[in-house]
Amino acid sequence: MAYFIMLLVGLLAGWLINLAVDTIPDRLPFFSGWYRPFYKLPTVLVKSITEPLLGPIPTNSPDADDEGKKLAPSLRHQAVWVGSILLGWLTYFHFGFSLTTLAMTLYAWFFLAIAAIDLEQRKVYNRMLLAALPVILLFTPFIEGPTLLSALVGGLFGFILFLILALIKPGGMGMGDVKLAGVIGLVTGFPGIIVAILICIFSGGVMAALLLLRTKFKRGQTMAYAPYLVLGAWVTLFYGSEIWATYLAR
Protein backbone atom coordinates (compact mmCIF):
# COMPACT_ATOMS: atom_id res chain seq x y z
CA MET A 1 0.00 0.00 0.00
CA ALA A 2 2.79 2.40 0.88
CA TYR A 3 4.52 1.81 -2.45
CA PHE A 4 1.23 2.37 -4.28
CA ILE A 5 0.85 5.71 -2.49
CA MET A 6 4.40 6.64 -3.45
CA LEU A 7 3.57 5.65 -7.05
CA LEU A 8 0.64 8.06 -7.13
CA VAL A 9 2.67 10.82 -5.47
CA GLY A 10 5.52 10.18 -7.91
CA LEU A 11 3.14 10.48 -10.87
CA LEU A 12 1.85 13.79 -9.55
CA ALA A 13 5.40 15.01 -8.93
CA GLY A 14 6.47 13.96 -12.44
CA TRP A 15 3.63 15.99 -13.92
CA LEU A 16 4.57 19.07 -11.86
CA ILE A 17 8.29 18.72 -12.66
CA ASN A 18 7.53 18.46 -16.37
CA LEU A 19 5.36 21.55 -16.12
CA ALA A 20 8.22 23.38 -14.43
CA VAL A 21 10.65 22.37 -17.17
CA ASP A 22 8.15 23.43 -19.85
CA THR A 23 7.27 26.80 -18.36
CA ILE A 24 10.09 28.22 -16.21
CA PRO A 25 12.65 28.91 -18.98
CA ASP A 26 10.19 31.07 -20.94
CA ARG A 27 8.45 32.50 -17.84
CA LEU A 28 5.13 31.06 -18.99
CA PRO A 29 2.17 30.73 -16.61
CA PHE A 30 2.78 27.51 -14.71
CA PHE A 31 -0.36 25.66 -15.82
CA SER A 32 -0.39 27.00 -19.38
CA GLY A 33 0.91 23.69 -20.72
CA TRP A 34 -0.70 21.36 -18.16
CA TYR A 35 -1.49 18.77 -20.84
CA ARG A 36 2.06 18.33 -22.18
CA PRO A 37 3.23 15.65 -19.69
CA PHE A 38 0.36 13.44 -20.89
CA TYR A 39 2.07 12.86 -24.23
CA LYS A 40 1.10 9.69 -26.12
CA LEU A 41 -2.18 9.36 -24.24
CA PRO A 42 -5.36 9.54 -26.36
CA THR A 43 -7.08 12.88 -25.92
CA VAL A 44 -10.35 11.23 -24.86
CA LEU A 45 -8.53 9.62 -21.91
CA VAL A 46 -6.74 12.82 -20.94
CA LYS A 47 -10.03 14.73 -21.11
CA SER A 48 -11.85 12.29 -18.86
CA ILE A 49 -9.12 12.55 -16.22
CA THR A 50 -8.12 16.20 -16.31
CA GLU A 51 -10.79 18.40 -17.89
CA PRO A 52 -13.00 18.57 -14.78
CA LEU A 53 -10.13 20.16 -12.87
CA LEU A 54 -7.92 21.87 -15.43
CA GLY A 55 -10.11 22.70 -18.41
CA PRO A 56 -9.97 21.62 -22.05
CA ILE A 57 -6.89 20.83 -24.11
CA PRO A 58 -6.33 23.60 -26.68
CA THR A 59 -7.12 22.15 -30.11
CA ASN A 60 -4.63 24.52 -31.73
CA SER A 61 -1.78 23.38 -29.48
CA PRO A 62 1.55 22.97 -31.29
CA ASP A 63 1.92 19.73 -29.32
CA ALA A 64 -1.15 18.13 -30.93
CA ASP A 65 -1.55 16.43 -34.29
CA ASP A 66 -3.62 17.83 -37.16
CA GLU A 67 -6.87 16.66 -35.57
CA GLY A 68 -5.89 17.72 -32.07
CA LYS A 69 -6.48 14.18 -30.84
CA LYS A 70 -3.11 12.94 -29.71
CA LEU A 71 -0.05 14.62 -28.26
CA ALA A 72 3.40 14.06 -29.68
CA PRO A 73 5.88 11.90 -27.73
CA SER A 74 8.69 13.40 -25.67
CA LEU A 75 11.54 11.35 -24.26
CA ARG A 76 12.17 13.94 -21.57
CA HIS A 77 8.60 13.87 -20.31
CA GLN A 78 8.72 10.10 -20.04
CA ALA A 79 12.12 10.10 -18.35
CA VAL A 80 10.94 12.64 -15.76
CA TRP A 81 7.86 10.50 -14.99
CA VAL A 82 10.07 7.47 -14.37
CA GLY A 83 12.69 9.43 -12.45
CA SER A 84 10.19 11.06 -10.11
CA ILE A 85 8.62 7.70 -9.25
CA LEU A 86 11.97 6.00 -8.64
CA LEU A 87 13.23 8.87 -6.48
CA GLY A 88 10.05 8.79 -4.41
CA TRP A 89 10.33 5.05 -3.84
CA LEU A 90 14.02 5.32 -2.99
CA THR A 91 13.35 8.03 -0.43
CA TYR A 92 10.60 6.01 1.22
CA PHE A 93 12.83 2.91 1.26
CA HIS A 94 15.54 4.82 3.13
CA PHE A 95 13.51 7.00 5.49
CA GLY A 96 10.00 5.56 5.75
CA PHE A 97 7.12 7.97 6.29
CA SER A 98 8.54 10.96 8.13
CA LEU A 99 9.33 14.64 7.83
CA THR A 100 12.77 13.58 6.57
CA THR A 101 11.09 11.66 3.74
CA LEU A 102 9.15 14.75 2.72
CA ALA A 103 12.25 16.95 2.74
CA MET A 104 14.52 14.48 0.94
CA THR A 105 11.87 13.76 -1.69
CA LEU A 106 11.37 17.45 -2.38
CA TYR A 107 15.14 17.92 -2.64
CA ALA A 108 15.47 14.98 -5.06
CA TRP A 109 12.60 16.17 -7.24
CA PHE A 110 13.89 19.73 -7.25
CA PHE A 111 17.29 18.53 -8.46
CA LEU A 112 15.56 16.45 -11.16
CA ALA A 113 13.91 19.63 -12.48
CA ILE A 114 17.26 21.46 -12.40
CA ALA A 115 18.97 18.67 -14.36
CA ALA A 116 16.19 18.44 -16.97
CA ILE A 117 16.20 22.19 -17.59
CA ASP A 118 19.99 22.32 -17.87
CA LEU A 119 20.02 19.47 -20.38
CA GLU A 120 17.56 21.37 -22.59
CA GLN A 121 18.49 24.99 -21.99
CA ARG A 122 22.11 24.83 -20.73
CA LYS A 123 21.06 27.08 -17.86
CA VAL A 124 20.58 26.86 -14.11
CA TYR A 125 18.09 29.56 -13.15
CA ASN A 126 18.77 31.81 -10.17
CA ARG A 127 15.06 32.09 -9.39
CA MET A 128 14.82 28.34 -8.84
CA LEU A 129 17.85 28.24 -6.54
CA LEU A 130 16.66 31.27 -4.56
CA ALA A 131 13.22 29.73 -4.12
CA ALA A 132 14.82 26.56 -2.72
CA LEU A 133 16.97 28.29 -0.08
CA PRO A 134 14.27 29.11 2.50
CA VAL A 135 12.78 25.62 2.15
CA ILE A 136 16.17 23.99 2.79
CA LEU A 137 16.92 26.22 5.77
CA LEU A 138 13.44 25.58 7.18
CA PHE A 139 13.74 21.79 6.98
CA THR A 140 17.38 21.41 8.07
CA PRO A 141 16.96 21.75 11.88
CA PHE A 142 14.08 19.24 11.99
CA ILE A 143 15.16 16.30 9.80
CA GLU A 144 17.74 13.54 9.80
CA GLY A 145 20.86 14.74 8.04
CA PRO A 146 23.37 17.54 8.41
CA THR A 147 23.07 20.02 11.25
CA LEU A 148 22.50 23.67 10.42
CA LEU A 149 26.20 24.41 10.94
CA SER A 150 27.21 21.44 8.77
CA ALA A 151 24.77 22.61 6.08
CA LEU A 152 26.17 26.14 6.07
CA VAL A 153 29.76 24.89 5.92
CA GLY A 154 28.84 22.48 3.12
CA GLY A 155 27.13 25.24 1.14
CA LEU A 156 30.10 27.56 1.53
CA PHE A 157 32.56 24.81 0.61
CA GLY A 158 30.68 23.81 -2.55
CA PHE A 159 30.21 27.40 -3.68
CA ILE A 160 33.83 28.48 -3.12
CA LEU A 161 35.33 25.36 -4.69
CA PHE A 162 33.28 25.64 -7.86
CA LEU A 163 33.83 29.40 -8.00
CA ILE A 164 37.58 28.74 -8.03
CA LEU A 165 37.13 26.14 -10.79
CA ALA A 166 35.04 28.60 -12.82
CA LEU A 167 37.65 31.35 -12.43
CA ILE A 168 40.52 29.03 -13.39
CA LYS A 169 38.84 28.16 -16.68
CA PRO A 170 36.43 30.93 -17.73
CA GLY A 171 33.62 29.60 -19.89
CA GLY A 172 34.15 26.03 -18.81
CA MET A 173 31.55 26.28 -16.07
CA GLY A 174 28.70 28.73 -15.61
CA MET A 175 27.88 30.67 -12.47
CA GLY A 176 24.63 28.73 -12.30
CA ASP A 177 26.65 25.57 -11.69
CA VAL A 178 28.65 27.38 -9.00
CA LYS A 179 25.48 28.43 -7.18
CA LEU A 180 23.98 24.97 -7.61
CA ALA A 181 27.06 23.48 -5.93
CA GLY A 182 26.39 25.81 -2.99
CA VAL A 183 22.76 24.70 -2.75
CA ILE A 184 23.80 21.04 -2.90
CA GLY A 185 26.28 21.75 -0.12
CA LEU A 186 23.43 23.11 2.02
CA VAL A 187 21.43 19.94 1.44
CA THR A 188 24.24 17.42 1.93
CA GLY A 189 26.27 19.31 4.55
CA PHE A 190 29.93 18.84 5.27
CA PRO A 191 31.57 16.39 4.60
CA GLY A 192 28.67 15.15 2.43
CA ILE A 193 29.43 17.80 -0.17
CA ILE A 194 32.84 16.19 -0.70
CA VAL A 195 31.14 12.91 -1.65
CA ALA A 196 28.78 14.76 -4.02
CA ILE A 197 31.63 16.63 -5.70
CA LEU A 198 33.76 13.51 -6.16
CA ILE A 199 30.84 11.70 -7.81
CA CYS A 200 30.16 14.76 -9.96
CA ILE A 201 33.79 15.04 -11.08
CA PHE A 202 34.07 11.33 -11.87
CA SER A 203 30.77 11.02 -13.78
CA GLY A 204 31.28 14.34 -15.57
CA GLY A 205 34.84 13.36 -16.51
CA VAL A 206 33.67 10.05 -17.96
CA MET A 207 31.00 11.79 -20.03
CA ALA A 208 33.45 14.46 -21.19
CA ALA A 209 35.85 11.75 -22.36
CA LEU A 210 33.05 10.00 -24.25
CA LEU A 211 32.05 13.31 -25.84
CA LEU A 212 35.61 13.92 -26.99
CA LEU A 213 35.82 10.44 -28.47
CA ARG A 214 32.49 10.84 -30.22
CA THR A 215 33.50 14.18 -31.75
CA LYS A 216 37.04 12.97 -32.50
CA PHE A 217 38.54 15.56 -30.13
CA LYS A 218 36.92 18.48 -31.95
CA ARG A 219 37.42 21.73 -30.03
CA GLY A 220 34.64 23.91 -28.72
CA GLN A 221 32.41 21.10 -27.48
CA THR A 222 30.26 21.87 -24.43
CA MET A 223 28.00 19.85 -22.20
CA ALA A 224 25.51 20.45 -19.44
CA TYR A 225 27.26 20.10 -16.09
CA ALA A 226 24.33 20.40 -13.67
CA PRO A 227 23.15 16.79 -14.24
CA TYR A 228 26.44 15.48 -12.82
CA LEU A 229 26.16 17.76 -9.81
CA VAL A 230 22.62 16.46 -9.38
CA LEU A 231 23.80 12.86 -9.65
CA GLY A 232 26.31 13.54 -6.88
CA ALA A 233 23.56 15.13 -4.78
CA TRP A 234 21.23 12.14 -5.24
CA VAL A 235 23.85 9.57 -4.32
CA THR A 236 24.93 11.60 -1.30
CA LEU A 237 21.38 12.09 -0.06
CA PHE A 238 20.82 8.34 0.08
CA TYR A 239 24.27 6.81 0.51
CA GLY A 240 26.63 9.66 1.41
CA SER A 241 27.23 8.71 5.04
CA GLU A 242 28.03 5.09 4.10
CA ILE A 243 30.38 6.15 1.30
CA TRP A 244 32.16 8.63 3.56
CA ALA A 245 32.52 6.16 6.44
CA THR A 246 33.62 3.26 4.22
CA TYR A 247 35.92 4.86 1.66
CA LEU A 248 36.83 8.43 2.58
CA ALA A 249 37.04 8.77 6.37
CA ARG A 250 40.09 6.58 6.80
Kinemage of the C-alpha trace (Angstrom):
@kinemage 1
@onewidth
@group {chain A} dominant
@subgroup {mainchain}
@vectorlist {calphas} color= white
{ca met a 1} P 0.000 0.000 0.000
{ca ala a 2} L 2.795 2.399 0.875
{ca tyr a 3} L 4.520 1.805 -2.454
{ca phe a 4} L 1.231 2.367 -4.278
{ca ile a 5} L 0.851 5.708 -2.491
{ca met a 6} L 4.398 6.643 -3.451
{ca leu a 7} L 3.573 5.654 -7.048
{ca leu a 8} L 0.640 8.065 -7.130
{ca val a 9} L 2.667 10.819 -5.473
{ca gly a 10} L 5.521 10.176 -7.915
{ca leu a 11} L 3.144 10.479 -10.875
{ca leu a 12} L 1.851 13.792 -9.551
{ca ala a 13} L 5.400 15.009 -8.934
{ca gly a 14} L 6.466 13.959 -12.439
{ca trp a 15} L 3.628 15.988 -13.917
{ca leu a 16} L 4.565 19.069 -11.864
{ca ile a 17} L 8.289 18.715 -12.657
{ca asn a 18} L 7.529 18.455 -16.369
{ca leu a 19} L 5.360 21.551 -16.121
{ca ala a 20} L 8.216 23.380 -14.427
{ca val a 21} L 10.648 22.368 -17.168
{ca asp a 22} L 8.150 23.426 -19.849
{ca thr a 23} L 7.271 26.804 -18.361
{ca ile a 24} L 10.091 28.215 -16.210
{ca pro a 25} L 12.654 28.914 -18.984
{ca asp a 26} L 10.194 31.071 -20.936
{ca arg a 27} L 8.451 32.497 -17.844
{ca leu a 28} L 5.128 31.061 -18.989
{ca pro a 29} L 2.165 30.733 -16.611
{ca phe a 30} L 2.779 27.507 -14.714
{ca phe a 31} L -0.362 25.662 -15.823
{ca ser a 32} L -0.389 26.999 -19.376
{ca gly a 33} L 0.912 23.689 -20.718
{ca trp a 34} L -0.702 21.359 -18.161
{ca tyr a 35} L -1.494 18.768 -20.839
{ca arg a 36} L 2.058 18.335 -22.178
{ca pro a 37} L 3.233 15.653 -19.689
{ca phe a 38} L 0.358 13.444 -20.895
{ca tyr a 39} L 2.067 12.860 -24.232
{ca lys a 40} L 1.098 9.693 -26.121
{ca leu a 41} L -2.183 9.358 -24.238
{ca pro a 42} L -5.363 9.541 -26.363
{ca thr a 43} L -7.080 12.879 -25.922
{ca val a 44} L -10.346 11.231 -24.865
{ca leu a 45} L -8.534 9.617 -21.913
{ca val a 46} L -6.744 12.821 -20.942
{ca lys a 47} L -10.030 14.732 -21.106
{ca ser a 48} L -11.849 12.290 -18.858
{ca ile a 49} L -9.121 12.552 -16.219
{ca thr a 50} L -8.124 16.201 -16.315
{ca glu a 51} L -10.789 18.403 -17.890
{ca pro a 52} L -13.001 18.572 -14.779
{ca leu a 53} L -10.126 20.163 -12.865
{ca leu a 54} L -7.918 21.868 -15.434
{ca gly a 55} L -10.109 22.703 -18.407
{ca pro a 56} L -9.972 21.620 -22.052
{ca ile a 57} L -6.891 20.831 -24.110
{ca pro a 58} L -6.328 23.597 -26.676
{ca thr a 59} L -7.117 22.148 -30.111
{ca asn a 60} L -4.627 24.522 -31.734
{ca ser a 61} L -1.783 23.381 -29.479
{ca pro a 62} L 1.547 22.967 -31.294
{ca asp a 63} L 1.925 19.729 -29.320
{ca ala a 64} L -1.147 18.133 -30.934
{ca asp a 65} L -1.546 16.428 -34.295
{ca asp a 66} L -3.621 17.825 -37.163
{ca glu a 67} L -6.872 16.662 -35.571
{ca gly a 68} L -5.890 17.720 -32.072
{ca lys a 69} L -6.477 14.180 -30.843
{ca lys a 70} L -3.115 12.939 -29.706
{ca leu a 71} L -0.053 14.623 -28.257
{ca ala a 72} L 3.404 14.058 -29.681
{ca pro a 73} L 5.884 11.897 -27.732
{ca ser a 74} L 8.685 13.398 -25.670
{ca leu a 75} L 11.538 11.348 -24.260
{ca arg a 76} L 12.172 13.941 -21.570
{ca his a 77} L 8.598 13.866 -20.310
{ca gln a 78} L 8.717 10.099 -20.037
{ca ala a 79} L 12.124 10.103 -18.347
{ca val a 80} L 10.937 12.636 -15.759
{ca trp a 81} L 7.859 10.499 -14.992
{ca val a 82} L 10.070 7.471 -14.367
{ca gly a 83} L 12.693 9.430 -12.450
{ca ser a 84} L 10.189 11.063 -10.114
{ca ile a 85} L 8.616 7.699 -9.247
{ca leu a 86} L 11.969 5.996 -8.639
{ca leu a 87} L 13.229 8.866 -6.479
{ca gly a 88} L 10.054 8.793 -4.410
{ca trp a 89} L 10.325 5.049 -3.838
{ca leu a 90} L 14.017 5.316 -2.992
{ca thr a 91} L 13.352 8.025 -0.431
{ca tyr a 92} L 10.595 6.008 1.222
{ca phe a 93} L 12.830 2.913 1.261
{ca his a 94} L 15.541 4.824 3.126
{ca phe a 95} L 13.511 7.001 5.485
{ca gly a 96} L 10.003 5.561 5.749
{ca phe a 97} L 7.117 7.969 6.293
{ca ser a 98} L 8.542 10.960 8.130
{ca leu a 99} L 9.335 14.639 7.825
{ca thr a 100} L 12.775 13.583 6.569
{ca thr a 101} L 11.089 11.659 3.744
{ca leu a 102} L 9.147 14.747 2.717
{ca ala a 103} L 12.247 16.948 2.741
{ca met a 104} L 14.516 14.475 0.937
{ca thr a 105} L 11.872 13.756 -1.690
{ca leu a 106} L 11.366 17.452 -2.377
{ca tyr a 107} L 15.142 17.916 -2.643
{ca ala a 108} L 15.474 14.981 -5.057
{ca trp a 109} L 12.600 16.170 -7.245
{ca phe a 110} L 13.892 19.729 -7.246
{ca phe a 111} L 17.294 18.529 -8.464
{ca leu a 112} L 15.559 16.453 -11.157
{ca ala a 113} L 13.913 19.625 -12.479
{ca ile a 114} L 17.264 21.457 -12.395
{ca ala a 115} L 18.972 18.667 -14.363
{ca ala a 116} L 16.195 18.436 -16.971
{ca ile a 117} L 16.195 22.190 -17.588
{ca asp a 118} L 19.989 22.324 -17.874
{ca leu a 119} L 20.019 19.473 -20.383
{ca glu a 120} L 17.557 21.365 -22.586
{ca gln a 121} L 18.491 24.989 -21.987
{ca arg a 122} L 22.109 24.833 -20.732
{ca lys a 123} L 21.057 27.082 -17.856
{ca val a 124} L 20.578 26.862 -14.108
{ca tyr a 125} L 18.087 29.562 -13.153
{ca asn a 126} L 18.769 31.806 -10.173
{ca arg a 127} L 15.065 32.086 -9.388
{ca met a 128} L 14.820 28.344 -8.843
{ca leu a 129} L 17.849 28.244 -6.542
{ca leu a 130} L 16.665 31.271 -4.565
{ca ala a 131} L 13.220 29.732 -4.120
{ca ala a 132} L 14.820 26.555 -2.722
{ca leu a 133} L 16.969 28.293 -0.084
{ca pro a 134} L 14.267 29.106 2.502
{ca val a 135} L 12.781 25.615 2.154
{ca ile a 136} L 16.166 23.991 2.790
{ca leu a 137} L 16.924 26.221 5.766
{ca leu a 138} L 13.436 25.579 7.178
{ca phe a 139} L 13.740 21.792 6.978
{ca thr a 140} L 17.377 21.408 8.074
{ca pro a 141} L 16.962 21.754 11.877
{ca phe a 142} L 14.082 19.237 11.991
{ca ile a 143} L 15.158 16.301 9.802
{ca glu a 144} L 17.737 13.544 9.801
{ca gly a 145} L 20.864 14.742 8.040
{ca pro a 146} L 23.369 17.538 8.409
{ca thr a 147} L 23.071 20.019 11.252
{ca leu a 148} L 22.496 23.666 10.422
{ca leu a 149} L 26.201 24.407 10.943
{ca ser a 150} L 27.210 21.442 8.770
{ca ala a 151} L 24.771 22.611 6.076
{ca leu a 152} L 26.169 26.142 6.069
{ca val a 153} L 29.759 24.893 5.915
{ca gly a 154} L 28.844 22.485 3.121
{ca gly a 155} L 27.133 25.236 1.142
{ca leu a 156} L 30.097 27.563 1.525
{ca phe a 157} L 32.561 24.812 0.611
{ca gly a 158} L 30.679 23.813 -2.546
{ca phe a 159} L 30.209 27.401 -3.685
{ca ile a 160} L 33.830 28.481 -3.124
{ca leu a 161} L 35.331 25.358 -4.688
{ca phe a 162} L 33.281 25.639 -7.860
{ca leu a 163} L 33.830 29.397 -8.004
{ca ile a 164} L 37.581 28.741 -8.032
{ca leu a 165} L 37.132 26.144 -10.794
{ca ala a 166} L 35.038 28.597 -12.825
{ca leu a 167} L 37.653 31.347 -12.434
{ca ile a 168} L 40.519 29.030 -13.387
{ca lys a 169} L 38.843 28.160 -16.679
{ca pro a 170} L 36.429 30.927 -17.732
{ca gly a 171} L 33.618 29.597 -19.891
{ca gly a 172} L 34.146 26.029 -18.807
{ca met a 173} L 31.546 26.280 -16.066
{ca gly a 174} L 28.701 28.729 -15.606
{ca met a 175} L 27.877 30.667 -12.465
{ca gly a 176} L 24.629 28.733 -12.302
{ca asp a 177} L 26.653 25.573 -11.685
{ca val a 178} L 28.652 27.383 -9.002
{ca lys a 179} L 25.480 28.435 -7.179
{ca leu a 180} L 23.984 24.966 -7.607
{ca ala a 181} L 27.060 23.482 -5.925
{ca gly a 182} L 26.391 25.809 -2.993
{ca val a 183} L 22.757 24.701 -2.746
{ca ile a 184} L 23.799 21.039 -2.905
{ca gly a 185} L 26.276 21.745 -0.122
{ca leu a 186} L 23.433 23.111 2.016
{ca val a 187} L 21.429 19.938 1.437
{ca thr a 188} L 24.244 17.423 1.927
{ca gly a 189} L 26.271 19.309 4.548
{ca phe a 190} L 29.934 18.842 5.267
{ca pro a 191} L 31.571 16.388 4.604
{ca gly a 192} L 28.674 15.154 2.432
{ca ile a 193} L 29.432 17.805 -0.174
{ca ile a 194} L 32.839 16.194 -0.704
{ca val a 195} L 31.145 12.913 -1.654
{ca ala a 196} L 28.783 14.757 -4.016
{ca ile a 197} L 31.632 16.631 -5.697
{ca leu a 198} L 33.755 13.510 -6.164
{ca ile a 199} L 30.841 11.698 -7.813
{ca cys a 200} L 30.164 14.758 -9.957
{ca ile a 201} L 33.791 15.039 -11.084
{ca phe a 202} L 34.070 11.331 -11.870
{ca ser a 203} L 30.773 11.018 -13.780
{ca gly a 204} L 31.280 14.345 -15.569
{ca gly a 205} L 34.841 13.359 -16.509
{ca val a 206} L 33.674 10.047 -17.964
{ca met a 207} L 30.999 11.786 -20.027
{ca ala a 208} L 33.446 14.461 -21.193
{ca ala a 209} L 35.854 11.747 -22.363
{ca leu a 210} L 33.054 10.003 -24.247
{ca leu a 211} L 32.049 13.307 -25.839
{ca leu a 212} L 35.614 13.923 -26.992
{ca leu a 213} L 35.822 10.437 -28.471
{ca arg a 214} L 32.490 10.841 -30.224
{ca thr a 215} L 33.501 14.184 -31.753
{ca lys a 216} L 37.037 12.973 -32.503
{ca phe a 217} L 38.538 15.562 -30.129
{ca lys a 218} L 36.925 18.478 -31.947
{ca arg a 219} L 37.425 21.728 -30.032
{ca gly a 220} L 34.645 23.907 -28.720
{ca gln a 221} L 32.405 21.099 -27.485
{ca thr a 222} L 30.256 21.872 -24.432
{ca met a 223} L 28.001 19.845 -22.198
{ca ala a 224} L 25.507 20.447 -19.440
{ca tyr a 225} L 27.259 20.098 -16.087
{ca ala a 226} L 24.334 20.401 -13.666
{ca pro a 227} L 23.151 16.787 -14.236
{ca tyr a 228} L 26.443 15.478 -12.823
{ca leu a 229} L 26.160 17.760 -9.807
{ca val a 230} L 22.624 16.464 -9.383
{ca leu a 231} L 23.801 12.856 -9.651
{ca gly a 232} L 26.313 13.537 -6.885
{ca ala a 233} L 23.563 15.125 -4.778
{ca trp a 234} L 21.228 12.140 -5.243
{ca val a 235} L 23.851 9.573 -4.323
{ca thr a 236} L 24.931 11.604 -1.299
{ca leu a 237} L 21.376 12.091 -0.061
{ca phe a 238} L 20.818 8.340 0.076
{ca tyr a 239} L 24.269 6.806 0.507
{ca gly a 240} L 26.626 9.656 1.408
{ca ser a 241} L 27.234 8.712 5.039
{ca glu a 242} L 28.026 5.094 4.104
{ca ile a 243} L 30.382 6.155 1.304
{ca trp a 244} L 32.163 8.632 3.563
{ca ala a 245} L 32.524 6.164 6.438
{ca thr a 246} L 33.622 3.265 4.219
{ca tyr a 247} L 35.915 4.859 1.659
{ca leu a 248} L 36.835 8.430 2.584
{ca ala a 249} L 37.042 8.774 6.372
{ca arg a 250} L 40.091 6.583 6.798
